[in-house]
Amino acid sequence: MIATTAGVRFPYARVLLPRTRLAYVHLRNLLNDAKRDRAARVSGYVAVWLPEELLLLYMQRGEVVNATRSDGRSYQPIAISTAIARVPTEPEYGEICFHEADDELLACMYAAQTQAPVSWPAELRVTDPKVLFSYLMATTFDGLVEIVSGGTANYLLLEDGTVKRAYLASPQGESLLERVNVLFRRADAGGALHVRRFPRPGVLPVQAPPALVTAYRELAAALVGRVAAEGRDSAGAIAEHARTELLARHPVLECVTFTDRAALDTVTDSGELTAAIASWIQEFMWAAADHASSSPEQVLRDVVWERRHIFQSAGLFDRIPWKVA
C-alpha cells in the first residue's frame, strides 16, 4: 500500500524547488539546468504529480538515472524517456518539486517501490510501535522498514534489530523517537498507517541513458540501411528475424524495430543494452552482410564513425568479433 498520488511526500535533505504548479515549471529546462549548473548538480529526486499518476525521477549528480510511476495503488519502474514524455509540455494540472537527497535515501525509496516486501507474522501488530520494534530487536532484523503515515513515506535502516539511520518526511518532534512515534499516533487518530519491511537495499540502479538508447536505435537503422544499399533487399527482414530470435535472451531488443511495429522503451542498464545490441549486430552481420564485397569491419566503421566515442565508452567494440579501427 502507498499514500495517494496527490498527497504522498518523501524525505529530503534540502528543497531546491518547493512543490509548485507544473504549469510554472518547464521540466526539460529544469533537468538541463541540473546538468549544467554546478550548484544544481546534486543527488535527489524530481516528483511530478499528474491528475492520475505520480512520476519520480531519480537523480545523481545532476543526471536522471532512474524513474518510477505510481497509479495510487503500486509503483512500477519506467524508462526515463517514457517518464519524461508523460509530462505534458503545456500542462493545465499537476505539481512538481525538486528535492536534494543522498544516494542512500534514493536507494531506500526505489527499493520500497520496486521490491516485494518481506511478510510479517500474521499475529504481529505492526501498528503498535512497542510490539513492532520489540519484534525487530528480538529477530535482529537487518534491512529496511517503510512507514507510510499521514501521506508521508518514511524509511528506517536497521542493523541487528536497531535503527541505525532514519529518513523521515515528518518534521514533528525533536528526537528520532518522538518523530517516529508521531507516525504511529496518526493511526491512533484514525489515519492510514502501512508498515512494510524489505531486505537491505543495494545501490540505486542506473538505467541506460536515453541518449545511448537513441544512439543504438540509430546505429541499428543505419546498419540495415547500409546493407540494403549494397543490394540486399531483404536486409530489413533479416534484421527483424535476428531481433525476434534474440528476444528471449535480450528482452531489451523491444527498443529497436525494423517493421511498422513501434519501438518500445524498456527499463535496462547500459551493460545489458550494449550486450543485446552487440548480439543483434553479430546475428545480423553474419546473415546479411556481403563479406565478398565489403568486410564487416568496414561496414561497421562507416556506420559508427560519427558516434564511435559513445559506443566505445559503452563497451560495444569489446563485445563484437570485428575490430573497428
Buried (B, 14 or more C-beta within 10 A) or exposed (E): EBBEBEEBBBBBBEEBBEEEEBBEBBBEEBBEBBEEEEEBBBBBBBBBBBEEBBBBBBBBEBBBBBBBBBEBEEBEBBBBBBBBEBBEEEBEEBBBBBBBBBBBBBBBBBBBBBEEBEEBEEEBEBBBBEEBBEBBBEEEBBBBBBBBBBBBBBBBBBEEBEBEEBBBBBEEBEEEEEBBEBBBBBBEEEEEBBBBBBEBBEEBBBBBBBEBBEBBBBBBBBBBEBBBEBEBEEBBBBBBBBBEBBEEEBBBBBBBBBEEEEBBBBBBBBEBBBBBBBBBBBBBBEBBBEEEEBEBBBBBBBBBEEBBEBBEEBEBBEBBEBEBE
